[in-house]
Amino acid sequence: MSNTIKVIGIGDDGREGLSPLCQKWIEESERLAGGERQLAFFPDYQGEKFVIKDGIRQLFAELEREEKKTVVLASGDPLFYGIGPALAKRFPVEIYPSFSSVQLAFALIGESWHDAYITSVHGRPLKGLAQKIDGRSKIALLTDKENTPGKIAAYLLSFGMTEYRMFVGENLGGQNERTGWYKLEEASRLEFSTLNIVVLKKTCPSPEWPTGIPDHEFAQRKPEKGLITKREIRVLVLAALGLKKDSVVWDIGTCTGSVAIEAARIAKEGKVYAIEKNADDLENCRKNMVKFRTDFFLMHGQAPEGLESFEDPDAVFVGGSSHELEAILDVCASRLKKGGRIVVNAVTIEKLSDAVRFLKERGFGVNITLAQISQSKPILQLTRFAAYNPVYIITGQREGEEK
């Protein structure tokens, strides 16, 4: 394609908000593409109109089918969660942005936005949002007709995130512009215009926990406590997993969810999948997810059944396997992404032997850490040490891949 496509950002003020030059390019074009709302600003356009809906593949096909002088209209800044980058990868383009909804919202509330956390739930599930935004001072959220300000407020309340106030900007820049600050409880009961943006601002401190959350902070099975990957072992496991901020993690036999929760707090932009066969432990895990503001995928089941519904992992932790270790590892090894790691905790030499043998047979390099940890305990006015059960931490990574 020799013709350069002009991609023009447009606000809710329509044609009036465009420069004379942009208006001239639109008038002189042969094809005008955009959403129904953008195209409606040009009822007298003489050329061909192309409505973009249900993704942009149809637009790509149209642009490739017939070469015409084309202008593509996009909301606000086409490079900000917009169509601009996708078009630029396939066609010669010139991009002329307008104000983004984020810029307009922060201008209205008189706040800087260079230090805000900005993310989108437009066409995306709310799942995982809790750990992404927890503790951040300023957050901007792009919404849609499903993930409304009211639904977002109710979601945050379900995780006890009452330290946030919500600003909602509706139809920014247009004739029906409306703005306001709301408590989450209030916002959860209200309806808003479909075209809106949400800004969250923290008004008091959020709860904080270190990496290596103390064991007593987790809800556990009573009176039979101890079914938890203990803090000291958990920190070693997290280090062995080698998590990044966008890692996809599996926790098999999650129990109270201690490893999954800490993994979700590290891999805030990733995804965590956890599975547990015991219903009582599963309920404790759910309570812990709310307390520690982590929203991951939790399944009731006996692995390896159910793992087929999980996204391919960067890291896998096997904390509980019953008698299915080899079957579980077989699935994990076949699904693990390049450079990924499998970490297995074992308290018996038989399980240690089985895990090491399996991983080596599948071409993994294996590292084993024997953790023998004792914790101080008071005895009258003195101090003694009580030993934890020794734990073998087996880490597998395919030979030749990054360490």
C-alpha positions in Angstrom: 0.0 0.0 0.0 1.5 3.3 -1.1 -1.1 5.7 0.3 -0.4 6.7 3.9 -3.4 6.3 6.2 -4.2 9.2 8.4 -5.3 8.1 11.9 -7.0 11.0 13.6 -8.0 11.2 17.3 -11.4 12.7 18.0 -13.0 13.6 21.3 -16.6 13.7 22.4 -16.9 17.3 21.1 -16.7 15.8 17.6 -15.8 17.8 14.5 -15.5 21.1 16.5 -12.5 19.7 18.4 -10.5 18.9 15.3 -8.0 21.3 13.7 -8.9 22.8 10.3 -6.2 20.6 8.7 -7.7 17.4 10.1 -11.1 18.4 9.0 -9.7 19.1 5.5 -8.1 15.7 5.3 -11.4 14.0 6.3 -13.3 16.0 3.6 -10.8 15.1 0.9 -10.6 11.4 1.8 -12.3 8.6 -0.1 -12.9 6.3 2.8 -13.6 7.2 6.4 -13.4 4.4 9.0 -14.3 4.5 12.7 -16.7 3.4 15.3 -20.4 4.3 14.9 -20.0 7.1 17.5 -17.1 8.7 15.6 -18.7 8.4 12.2 -21.9 10.0 13.4 -20.0 13.3 13.8 -19.9 13.4 10.0 -23.4 12.8 8.7 -22.7 14.6 5.4 -19.5 12.8 4.5 -19.5 12.1 0.7 -17.1 9.2 0.6 -17.3 5.6 1.7 -17.9 4.9 5.4 -16.6 1.8 7.1 -17.8 1.0 10.6 -15.2 -0.7 12.8 -16.9 -3.2 15.1 -16.1 -6.7 16.6 -12.3 -6.1 16.3 -10.1 -4.7 13.5 -9.6 -7.7 11.3 -12.4 -6.6 9.0 -10.8 -3.2 8.7 -7.4 -4.7 7.8 -9.1 -6.8 5.1 -10.9 -3.7 3.8 -7.7 -1.7 3.7 -5.9 -4.5 1.8 -8.8 -5.2 -0.6 -8.9 -1.7 -2.1 -6.4 1.1 -1.9 -8.2 4.4 -1.3 -7.3 7.7 0.4 -8.3 6.7 3.9 -8.8 8.4 7.3 -9.3 6.3 10.4 -11.0 8.0 13.4 -10.2 6.9 16.9 -11.2 8.0 20.3 -8.8 10.4 22.0 -5.2 9.4 21.5 -5.0 6.4 19.0 -1.8 5.3 20.6 -3.3 5.0 24.1 -5.1 1.7 24.3 -6.2 2.4 20.8 -6.1 1.3 17.2 -2.9 3.2 16.3 -0.2 0.6 17.2 -2.0 -2.2 15.4 -2.4 -0.2 12.2 1.2 1.1 12.3 2.5 -2.5 12.3 0.8 -3.3 9.0 0.3 -0.1 7.1 2.1 3.3 6.5 0.3 5.7 8.8 0.4 9.2 10.2 -1.1 9.6 13.6 -2.7 12.8 14.9 -3.8 12.4 18.5 -6.4 14.3 20.4 -6.7 14.5 24.2 -7.0 11.1 25.9 -9.7 10.6 28.5 -7.0 10.2 31.1 -5.6 13.6 30.3 -9.0 15.2 30.5 -9.9 13.4 33.8 -6.7 14.5 35.6 -7.0 18.0 34.3 -10.5 18.2 35.8 -9.3 17.0 39.2 -6.2 19.1 39.1 -3.8 16.2 39.6 -0.6 15.1 37.9 -1.0 11.8 36.0 2.6 11.0 35.1 2.8 9.1 38.5 -0.6 7.4 38.1 -1.0 3.7 37.5 -3.1 3.4 34.3 -4.8 0.2 33.1 -7.8 -0.9 31.1 -10.7 -3.2 31.9 -12.3 -2.3 28.5 -13.2 -5.7 27.0 -11.2 -7.4 29.7 -12.3 -9.2 32.9 -11.9 -7.6 36.3 -10.1 -10.8 37.4 -6.7 -10.0 38.8 -7.4 -6.3 39.2 -7.1 -6.4 43.0 -3.4 -7.2 43.2 -2.6 -4.9 40.3 -3.9 -1.7 42.0 -3.6 -2.6 45.7 -1.6 0.1 47.5 -1.2 2.4 44.6 -1.9 6.1 45.3 -3.5 7.1 42.0 -5.2 4.8 39.4 -6.9 5.5 36.1 -9.2 2.8 34.7 -10.6 2.7 31.2 -14.0 1.1 31.4 -16.7 -0.4 29.2 -20.5 -1.1 29.3 -19.9 -4.3 31.3 -17.2 -3.1 33.7 -19.0 0.0 34.8 -17.9 2.3 37.7 -20.6 0.7 39.8 -19.4 -2.8 39.1 -15.8 -1.7 39.7 -16.7 -0.1 43.1 -18.5 -3.3 44.2 -15.5 -5.4 43.2 -13.1 -3.2 45.2 -15.5 -3.4 48.2 -15.4 -7.2 48.0 -11.7 -6.9 48.8 -12.1 -4.3 51.5 -10.4 -1.6 49.5 -12.3 1.2 51.3 -9.3 3.5 51.4 -10.1 4.6 47.8 -12.4 7.4 46.6 -13.7 7.2 43.0 -13.9 10.0 40.5 -16.1 9.3 37.5 -15.8 11.4 34.4 -18.7 10.9 31.9 -18.8 12.1 28.3 -15.7 14.2 28.9 -15.4 17.1 26.4 -19.0 16.6 25.2 -22.2 18.4 25.7 -23.4 15.8 28.3 -20.2 16.0 30.4 -20.7 15.1 34.0 -18.1 14.6 36.8 -18.1 13.7 40.4 -16.3 12.1 43.4 -18.0 9.2 45.1 -17.4 6.9 48.0 -17.3 3.3 46.8 -20.5 2.3 48.6 -22.3 5.2 46.8 -20.8 4.5 43.4 -21.7 0.8 43.6 -25.4 1.8 43.7 -25.4 4.3 40.9 -25.7 4.1 37.1 -23.4 6.1 34.8 -23.1 7.0 31.2 -21.5 4.2 29.1 -18.7 6.6 28.0 -16.8 7.2 31.2 -13.4 6.9 32.9 -12.7 6.1 36.5 -9.9 7.6 38.7 -9.2 6.1 42.1 -7.4 8.1 44.8 -6.1 6.7 48.0 -7.3 8.7 51.1 -5.6 6.7 53.8 -2.9 4.0 54.0 -3.4 0.5 52.6 -2.5 -2.6 54.6 1.0 -3.8 53.8 2.7 -7.2 54.1 6.3 -8.3 53.5 7.4 -11.0 51.2 7.2 -13.9 53.6 3.9 -13.2 55.2 3.8 -14.6 58.8 2.1 -17.9 59.0 -0.4 -16.8 61.7 -1.8 -14.2 59.3 -3.4 -16.9 57.2 -6.7 -18.6 57.8 -5.9 -22.3 58.4 -7.7 -25.5 59.1 -8.6 -25.8 62.8 -7.7 -27.4 65.1 -5.3 -29.1 62.7 -3.0 -26.2 62.0 0.2 -26.6 60.1 -1.2 -27.4 56.6 0.7 -24.4 55.1 3.9 -23.9 53.3 5.7 -22.2 56.2 7.1 -18.7 55.9 10.8 -19.7 55.7 10.2 -22.4 53.1 7.8 -20.2 51.2 10.4 -17.6 50.7 12.8 -20.2 49.3 10.1 -21.6 47.0 9.3 -18.1 45.6 13.0 -17.5 44.9 13.2 -20.9 43.2 10.2 -20.1 41.0 12.0 -17.0 39.6 8.8 -15.0 39.2 8.5 -11.8 37.1 5.8 -9.2 37.2 4.0 -10.8 34.3 4.5 -14.5 35.1 1.8 -17.1 34.7 2.0 -19.4 37.7 0.4 -22.7 38.7 0.1 -23.7 42.4 -0.9 -27.3 42.6 -2.3 -28.4 46.0 -2.6 -24.8 47.1 -4.2 -25.5 50.5 -4.4 -22.2 52.4 -3.1 -20.4 49.2 0.0 -19.0 50.9 2.3 -19.6 47.9 -0.4 -18.5 45.3 -1.1 -15.4 47.3 2.6 -14.4 47.5 3.1 -15.3 43.9 0.1 -13.0 42.9 1.6 -10.2 44.9 4.9 -10.5 42.9 3.4 -11.3 39.5 0.8 -8.5 39.7 0.6 -8.1 35.9 0.5 -11.9 35.3 -1.9 -14.7 36.3 -2.0 -17.3 39.0 -3.9 -20.5 38.8 -4.4 -22.6 41.9 -6.1 -26.0 42.5 -7.0 -27.7 45.8 -8.9 -31.0 46.4 -10.0 -30.3 50.0 -13.1 -28.1 50.3 -12.3 -26.8 53.8 -8.9 -25.7 52.7 -10.4 -24.1 49.6 -12.7 -22.0 51.8 -9.7 -20.8 53.9 -7.9 -20.0 50.7 -10.8 -17.8 49.6 -10.7 -15.9 52.9 -7.0 -15.4 52.5 -7.4 -14.1 49.0 -9.8 -11.4 50.2 -7.5 -10.5 53.2 -4.4 -10.2 51.1 -6.2 -8.6 48.1 -5.3 -11.2 45.5 -7.7 -12.3 42.9 -6.5 -15.4 41.1 -8.1 -18.4 39.5 -9.0 -21.0 42.2 -10.3 -24.5 41.3 -11.7 -27.3 43.5 -10.3 -30.5 42.1 -7.6 -33.2 42.1 -4.8 -32.5 39.7 -3.9 -33.4 37.0 -7.6 -33.2 36.2 -8.5 -29.5 35.6 -5.1 -28.4 34.6 -6.2 -28.3 30.9 -8.2 -25.2 31.7 -5.1 -23.3 32.9 -3.0 -21.0 30.7 0.5 -22.3 29.9 2.7 -21.5 32.8 6.1 -19.8 33.3 6.4 -21.3 36.7 4.8 -24.3 38.5 4.8 -25.1 42.2 3.7 -28.6 43.3 3.1 -28.4 47.0 0.6 -31.3 47.2 0.2 -34.2 44.8 -1.3 -37.2 46.7 -0.3 -40.2 44.6 -0.4 -38.3 41.3 3.1 -36.8 41.2 4.2 -38.3 37.9 0.9 -37.6 36.2 1.0 -34.0 37.4 4.6 -33.5 36.4 3.9 -35.0 33.0 1.3 -32.3 32.3 3.5 -29.5 33.8 6.5 -30.5 31.7 4.4 -30.6 28.5 2.8 -27.2 29.1 5.7 -25.3 30.6 6.9 -22.2 28.6 10.5 -22.0 27.4 12.8 -20.9 30.3 10.1 -21.8 32.8 10.6 -23.7 36.1 9.0 -26.5 38.0 9.4 -26.5 41.8 8.4 -29.5 43.9 8.4 -29.7 47.7 9.0 -33.1 49.1 9.1 -34.3 52.7 10.0 -37.9 51.9 13.0 -39.4 50.2 10.7 -41.4 48.0 8.9 -38.3 46.6 12.3 -36.6 46.3 13.6 -39.6 44.2 10.5 -39.7 42.0 10.6 -36.0 41.3 14.3 -35.9 40.5 14.1 -39.0 38.2 11.1 -37.7 36.3 12.6 -34.2 35.7 15.9 -35.6 34.6 14.2 -38.0 32.2 12.3 -35.1 30.6 15.6 -33.2 30.0 15.4 -30.8 33.0 18.5 -29.7 34.9 17.7 -30.3 38.6 18.8 -28.4 41.7 17.9 -29.6 45.2 17.8 -27.6 48.4 17.4 -29.4 51.7 15.8 -26.9 54.1 16.4 -27.8 57.8 15.0 -24.9 59.7 14.5 -24.4 63.5 12.5 -21.6 65.1 13.2 -20.1 68.5 10.7 -20.9 71.3 10.5 -19.5 74.8 11.1 -22.0 77.7 10.5 -20.2 81.0 13.0 -17.3 80.9 15.2 -19.1 78.4 15.0 -19.8 74.7 15.1 -23.1 72.8 14.8 -24.1 69.2 12.0 -26.3 67.7 12.8 -27.9 64.4 10.5 -28.0 61.4 10.3 -31.1 59.3 13.1 -31.1 56.7 11.8 -30.2 53.3 13.4 -31.0 49.9 12.9 -28.1 47.4 13.5 -29.5 43.9 13.8 -27.1 41.1 13.7 -28.2 37.5 14.6 -26.2 34.4 15.3 -27.5 30.9 19.0 -27.8 30.1 20.2 -25.1 27.7 17.6 -22.6 28.8 18.2 -19.5 30.9 19.0 -20.0 34.5 
